[in-house]
Structures are given as C-alpha cells and as structure tokens.
Amino acid sequence: MNQTDTNQIEQMLQQLDGLFEKDPNRFETLRKNIIDTTISCYPEKFQQRAKGIQFTLDAELDRIKNPLARMNRMVEIFWQKVDEFQAVVNDPFSVSADRKEKKQPAKVIQLF
C-alpha cells in the first residue's frame, strides 16, 4: 500500500468517527468504500479471496441489527481466526491433516 492509499484510508476513517449515530446509511457507504479501497491495494492474486472473505463476514453480520451485539460478534470472529492462525503456526501438519479428514465431497443436485 502506498502513501496515497494510506492517506485516503485515514481520511475515510476520520469521516466515520461518530457518523454511525448521525447518518447510518452514509456510514455504511463509507465503510464499504474503505473495504473496497483496501482490497484493491492487495496483490491481484489475493483480491478475489479477500472479497470472498468479506462477503462471508458481511453476510453473517448483516443478520445482527443491534450495534453492540454486532461488535461483540466481530470480536468473537476475530479471536476465533486468531486461534485458528495460531494452530496453523504451531502445528501446520496436524491442521492440514484435520482439514483433509473433515473435507466432504460436493453433492450435485439435479435441477431437471
């Protein structure tokens, strides 16, 4: 990420400060812009994966309307991912074996 991108993101974050209470729709628009700008700064080979992760996160959090409950869920997700990361760092072979063991074949459903 270059200095221009960093400055742009900093400006957007300053605009978000306190905006949720004043104008939730504007807050949501700026939040999405910050995320999109950040992902666009990633190397191209990682952008699609980052968009997929963000989509999954948004889908889970969109179900939660209470801001405090939403923040608590974000914290839970964060620590869950930290724990998963630590497990991979500490014993990558065991984590890989567990993932292979739990992997299930896809089920194809005939539509007609």
mmCIF file of the C-alpha atoms, coordinates in Angstrom:
data_MODEL
# 
_entry.id   MODEL 
# 
loop_
_atom_site.group_PDB 
_atom_site.id 
_atom_site.type_symbol 
_atom_site.label_atom_id 
_atom_site.label_alt_id 
_atom_site.label_comp_id 
_atom_site.label_asym_id 
_atom_site.label_entity_id 
_atom_site.label_seq_id 
_atom_site.pdbx_PDB_ins_code 
_atom_site.Cartn_x 
_atom_site.Cartn_y 
_atom_site.Cartn_z 
_atom_site.occupancy 
_atom_site.B_iso_or_equiv 
_atom_site.pdbx_formal_charge 
_atom_site.auth_seq_id 
_atom_site.auth_comp_id 
_atom_site.auth_asym_id 
_atom_site.auth_atom_id 
_atom_site.pdbx_PDB_model_num 
ATOM 1   C CA . MET A 1 1   ? 0.000   0.000   0.000   1.00 0.00 ? 1   MET A CA 1 
ATOM 2   C CA . ASN A 1 2   ? 1.468   3.338   -0.977  1.00 0.00 ? 2   ASN A CA 1 
ATOM 3   C CA . GLN A 1 3   ? 1.322   6.598   0.979   1.00 0.00 ? 3   GLN A CA 1 
ATOM 4   C CA . THR A 1 4   ? -1.564  7.995   -1.115  1.00 0.00 ? 4   THR A CA 1 
ATOM 5   C CA . ASP A 1 5   ? -3.703  4.936   -0.372  1.00 0.00 ? 5   ASP A CA 1 
ATOM 6   C CA . THR A 1 6   ? -2.842  5.148   3.329   1.00 0.00 ? 6   THR A CA 1 
ATOM 7   C CA . ASN A 1 7   ? -3.765  8.844   3.444   1.00 0.00 ? 7   ASN A CA 1 
ATOM 8   C CA . GLN A 1 8   ? -7.039  8.172   1.622   1.00 0.00 ? 8   GLN A CA 1 
ATOM 9   C CA . ILE A 1 9   ? -7.983  5.437   4.086   1.00 0.00 ? 9   ILE A CA 1 
ATOM 10  C CA . GLU A 1 10  ? -7.044  7.660   7.056   1.00 0.00 ? 10  GLU A CA 1 
ATOM 11  C CA . GLN A 1 11  ? -9.311  10.414  5.730   1.00 0.00 ? 11  GLN A CA 1 
ATOM 12  C CA . MET A 1 12  ? -12.189 7.961   5.333   1.00 0.00 ? 12  MET A CA 1 
ATOM 13  C CA . LEU A 1 13  ? -11.688 6.648   8.878   1.00 0.00 ? 13  LEU A CA 1 
ATOM 14  C CA . GLN A 1 14  ? -11.820 10.193  10.234  1.00 0.00 ? 14  GLN A CA 1 
ATOM 15  C CA . GLN A 1 15  ? -15.128 10.720  8.423   1.00 0.00 ? 15  GLN A CA 1 
ATOM 16  C CA . LEU A 1 16  ? -16.543 7.567   10.044  1.00 0.00 ? 16  LEU A CA 1 
ATOM 17  C CA . ASP A 1 17  ? -15.836 8.795   13.573  1.00 0.00 ? 17  ASP A CA 1 
ATOM 18  C CA . GLY A 1 18  ? -19.256 9.331   15.156  1.00 0.00 ? 18  GLY A CA 1 
ATOM 19  C CA . LEU A 1 19  ? -21.054 9.072   11.816  1.00 0.00 ? 19  LEU A CA 1 
ATOM 20  C CA . PHE A 1 20  ? -22.920 5.873   12.688  1.00 0.00 ? 20  PHE A CA 1 
ATOM 21  C CA . GLU A 1 21  ? -25.173 7.712   15.143  1.00 0.00 ? 21  GLU A CA 1 
ATOM 22  C CA . LYS A 1 22  ? -25.701 10.716  12.836  1.00 0.00 ? 22  LYS A CA 1 
ATOM 23  C CA . ASP A 1 23  ? -26.194 9.022   9.469   1.00 0.00 ? 23  ASP A CA 1 
ATOM 24  C CA . PRO A 1 24  ? -26.106 5.186   9.436   1.00 0.00 ? 24  PRO A CA 1 
ATOM 25  C CA . ASN A 1 25  ? -26.578 4.988   5.652   1.00 0.00 ? 25  ASN A CA 1 
ATOM 26  C CA . ARG A 1 26  ? -23.634 7.304   4.966   1.00 0.00 ? 26  ARG A CA 1 
ATOM 27  C CA . PHE A 1 27  ? -21.591 5.310   7.489   1.00 0.00 ? 27  PHE A CA 1 
ATOM 28  C CA . GLU A 1 28  ? -22.345 2.075   5.637   1.00 0.00 ? 28  GLU A CA 1 
ATOM 29  C CA . THR A 1 29  ? -21.399 3.605   2.279   1.00 0.00 ? 29  THR A CA 1 
ATOM 30  C CA . LEU A 1 30  ? -18.079 4.887   3.617   1.00 0.00 ? 30  LEU A CA 1 
ATOM 31  C CA . ARG A 1 31  ? -17.385 1.587   5.377   1.00 0.00 ? 31  ARG A CA 1 
ATOM 32  C CA . LYS A 1 32  ? -17.823 -0.314  2.125   1.00 0.00 ? 32  LYS A CA 1 
ATOM 33  C CA . ASN A 1 33  ? -15.618 2.202   0.275   1.00 0.00 ? 33  ASN A CA 1 
ATOM 34  C CA . ILE A 1 34  ? -12.822 1.740   2.817   1.00 0.00 ? 34  ILE A CA 1 
ATOM 35  C CA . ILE A 1 35  ? -13.018 -2.036  2.489   1.00 0.00 ? 35  ILE A CA 1 
ATOM 36  C CA . ASP A 1 36  ? -13.077 -1.887  -1.323  1.00 0.00 ? 36  ASP A CA 1 
ATOM 37  C CA . THR A 1 37  ? -10.146 0.550   -1.381  1.00 0.00 ? 37  THR A CA 1 
ATOM 38  C CA . THR A 1 38  ? -8.163  -1.642  0.975   1.00 0.00 ? 38  THR A CA 1 
ATOM 39  C CA . ILE A 1 39  ? -8.831  -4.818  -1.024  1.00 0.00 ? 39  ILE A CA 1 
ATOM 40  C CA . SER A 1 40  ? -7.914  -3.053  -4.271  1.00 0.00 ? 40  SER A CA 1 
ATOM 41  C CA . CYS A 1 41  ? -4.472  -2.381  -2.759  1.00 0.00 ? 41  CYS A CA 1 
ATOM 42  C CA . TYR A 1 42  ? -3.837  -6.119  -2.322  1.00 0.00 ? 42  TYR A CA 1 
ATOM 43  C CA . PRO A 1 43  ? -1.859  -8.021  -4.933  1.00 0.00 ? 43  PRO A CA 1 
ATOM 44  C CA . GLU A 1 44  ? -4.279  -9.112  -7.650  1.00 0.00 ? 44  GLU A CA 1 
ATOM 45  C CA . LYS A 1 45  ? -3.907  -12.802 -6.857  1.00 0.00 ? 45  LYS A CA 1 
ATOM 46  C CA . PHE A 1 46  ? -5.300  -12.220 -3.327  1.00 0.00 ? 46  PHE A CA 1 
ATOM 47  C CA . GLN A 1 47  ? -8.135  -9.821  -4.149  1.00 0.00 ? 47  GLN A CA 1 
ATOM 48  C CA . GLN A 1 48  ? -10.770 -12.410 -5.056  1.00 0.00 ? 48  GLN A CA 1 
ATOM 49  C CA . ARG A 1 49  ? -10.131 -14.363 -1.854  1.00 0.00 ? 49  ARG A CA 1 
ATOM 50  C CA . ALA A 1 50  ? -10.332 -11.160 0.218   1.00 0.00 ? 50  ALA A CA 1 
ATOM 51  C CA . LYS A 1 51  ? -13.632 -10.249 -1.444  1.00 0.00 ? 51  LYS A CA 1 
ATOM 52  C CA . GLY A 1 52  ? -14.979 -13.712 -0.651  1.00 0.00 ? 52  GLY A CA 1 
ATOM 53  C CA . ILE A 1 53  ? -13.952 -13.464 2.988   1.00 0.00 ? 53  ILE A CA 1 
ATOM 54  C CA . GLN A 1 54  ? -15.521 -10.001 3.243   1.00 0.00 ? 54  GLN A CA 1 
ATOM 55  C CA . PHE A 1 55  ? -18.734 -11.278 1.634   1.00 0.00 ? 55  PHE A CA 1 
ATOM 56  C CA . THR A 1 56  ? -18.955 -14.106 4.167   1.00 0.00 ? 56  THR A CA 1 
ATOM 57  C CA . LEU A 1 57  ? -18.294 -11.731 7.051   1.00 0.00 ? 57  LEU A CA 1 
ATOM 58  C CA . ASP A 1 58  ? -20.891 -9.221  5.815   1.00 0.00 ? 58  ASP A CA 1 
ATOM 59  C CA . ALA A 1 59  ? -23.480 -11.975 5.350   1.00 0.00 ? 59  ALA A CA 1 
ATOM 60  C CA . GLU A 1 60  ? -23.008 -13.126 8.935   1.00 0.00 ? 60  GLU A CA 1 
ATOM 61  C CA . LEU A 1 61  ? -23.023 -9.630  10.423  1.00 0.00 ? 61  LEU A CA 1 
ATOM 62  C CA . ASP A 1 62  ? -25.978 -8.381  8.354   1.00 0.00 ? 62  ASP A CA 1 
ATOM 63  C CA . ARG A 1 63  ? -28.259 -10.632 10.406  1.00 0.00 ? 63  ARG A CA 1 
ATOM 64  C CA . ILE A 1 64  ? -27.335 -8.713  13.567  1.00 0.00 ? 64  ILE A CA 1 
ATOM 65  C CA . LYS A 1 65  ? -29.096 -5.346  13.833  1.00 0.00 ? 65  LYS A CA 1 
ATOM 66  C CA . ASN A 1 66  ? -28.016 -4.299  17.328  1.00 0.00 ? 66  ASN A CA 1 
ATOM 67  C CA . PRO A 1 67  ? -24.693 -2.384  17.039  1.00 0.00 ? 67  PRO A CA 1 
ATOM 68  C CA . LEU A 1 68  ? -23.344 -3.709  20.342  1.00 0.00 ? 68  LEU A CA 1 
ATOM 69  C CA . ALA A 1 69  ? -24.229 -7.315  19.512  1.00 0.00 ? 69  ALA A CA 1 
ATOM 70  C CA . ARG A 1 70  ? -22.689 -6.819  16.058  1.00 0.00 ? 70  ARG A CA 1 
ATOM 71  C CA . MET A 1 71  ? -19.454 -5.515  17.561  1.00 0.00 ? 71  MET A CA 1 
ATOM 72  C CA . ASN A 1 72  ? -19.353 -8.432  20.023  1.00 0.00 ? 72  ASN A CA 1 
ATOM 73  C CA . ARG A 1 73  ? -19.777 -10.902 17.155  1.00 0.00 ? 73  ARG A CA 1 
ATOM 74  C CA . MET A 1 74  ? -16.959 -9.207  15.226  1.00 0.00 ? 74  MET A CA 1 
ATOM 75  C CA . VAL A 1 75  ? -14.701 -9.598  18.260  1.00 0.00 ? 75  VAL A CA 1 
ATOM 76  C CA . GLU A 1 76  ? -15.679 -13.281 18.574  1.00 0.00 ? 76  GLU A CA 1 
ATOM 77  C CA . ILE A 1 77  ? -14.896 -13.875 14.895  1.00 0.00 ? 77  ILE A CA 1 
ATOM 78  C CA . PHE A 1 78  ? -11.583 -12.050 15.236  1.00 0.00 ? 78  PHE A CA 1 
ATOM 79  C CA . TRP A 1 79  ? -10.425 -14.184 18.175  1.00 0.00 ? 79  TRP A CA 1 
ATOM 80  C CA . GLN A 1 80  ? -11.651 -17.361 16.515  1.00 0.00 ? 80  GLN A CA 1 
ATOM 81  C CA . LYS A 1 81  ? -9.476  -16.574 13.480  1.00 0.00 ? 81  LYS A CA 1 
ATOM 82  C CA . VAL A 1 82  ? -6.512  -15.692 15.718  1.00 0.00 ? 82  VAL A CA 1 
ATOM 83  C CA . ASP A 1 83  ? -6.868  -19.090 17.401  1.00 0.00 ? 83  ASP A CA 1 
ATOM 84  C CA . GLU A 1 84  ? -7.026  -20.821 14.012  1.00 0.00 ? 84  GLU A CA 1 
ATOM 85  C CA . PHE A 1 85  ? -3.937  -18.927 12.860  1.00 0.00 ? 85  PHE A CA 1 
ATOM 86  C CA . GLN A 1 86  ? -2.031  -19.894 15.993  1.00 0.00 ? 86  GLN A CA 1 
ATOM 87  C CA . ALA A 1 87  ? -2.944  -23.541 15.464  1.00 0.00 ? 87  ALA A CA 1 
ATOM 88  C CA . VAL A 1 88  ? -1.574  -23.409 11.910  1.00 0.00 ? 88  VAL A CA 1 
ATOM 89  C CA . VAL A 1 89  ? 1.622   -21.694 13.026  1.00 0.00 ? 89  VAL A CA 1 
ATOM 90  C CA . ASN A 1 90  ? 2.183   -24.119 15.907  1.00 0.00 ? 90  ASN A CA 1 
ATOM 91  C CA . ASP A 1 91  ? 1.350   -27.351 14.080  1.00 0.00 ? 91  ASP A CA 1 
ATOM 92  C CA . PRO A 1 92  ? 0.654   -26.894 10.355  1.00 0.00 ? 92  PRO A CA 1 
ATOM 93  C CA . PHE A 1 93  ? 0.787   -30.608 9.534   1.00 0.00 ? 93  PHE A CA 1 
ATOM 94  C CA . SER A 1 94  ? -1.850  -31.516 12.115  1.00 0.00 ? 94  SER A CA 1 
ATOM 95  C CA . VAL A 1 95  ? -4.168  -28.711 10.945  1.00 0.00 ? 95  VAL A CA 1 
ATOM 96  C CA . SER A 1 96  ? -3.728  -29.793 7.325   1.00 0.00 ? 96  SER A CA 1 
ATOM 97  C CA . ALA A 1 97  ? -4.492  -33.415 8.203   1.00 0.00 ? 97  ALA A CA 1 
ATOM 98  C CA . ASP A 1 98  ? -7.605  -32.373 10.176  1.00 0.00 ? 98  ASP A CA 1 
ATOM 99  C CA . ARG A 1 99  ? -8.875  -30.289 7.256   1.00 0.00 ? 99  ARG A CA 1 
ATOM 100 C CA . LYS A 1 100 ? -8.364  -33.164 4.812   1.00 0.00 ? 100 LYS A CA 1 
ATOM 101 C CA . GLU A 1 101 ? -10.157 -35.542 7.168   1.00 0.00 ? 101 GLU A CA 1 
ATOM 102 C CA . LYS A 1 102 ? -13.160 -33.222 7.564   1.00 0.00 ? 102 LYS A CA 1 
ATOM 103 C CA . LYS A 1 103 ? -13.413 -32.404 3.870   1.00 0.00 ? 103 LYS A CA 1 
ATOM 104 C CA . GLN A 1 104 ? -16.568 -33.797 2.308   1.00 0.00 ? 104 GLN A CA 1 
ATOM 105 C CA . PRO A 1 105 ? -17.224 -34.337 -1.370  1.00 0.00 ? 105 PRO A CA 1 
ATOM 106 C CA . ALA A 1 106 ? -19.612 -31.913 -3.034  1.00 0.00 ? 106 ALA A CA 1 
ATOM 107 C CA . LYS A 1 107 ? -23.185 -33.061 -3.554  1.00 0.00 ? 107 LYS A CA 1 
ATOM 108 C CA . VAL A 1 108 ? -24.576 -32.434 -7.018  1.00 0.00 ? 108 VAL A CA 1 
ATOM 109 C CA . ILE A 1 109 ? -28.281 -31.740 -7.184  1.00 0.00 ? 109 ILE A CA 1 
ATOM 110 C CA . GLN A 1 110 ? -30.046 -32.371 -10.474 1.00 0.00 ? 110 GLN A CA 1 
ATOM 111 C CA . LEU A 1 111 ? -32.274 -29.445 -11.386 1.00 0.00 ? 111 LEU A CA 1 
ATOM 112 C CA . PHE A 1 112 ? -34.289 -31.228 -14.107 1.00 0.00 ? 112 PHE A CA 1 
# 
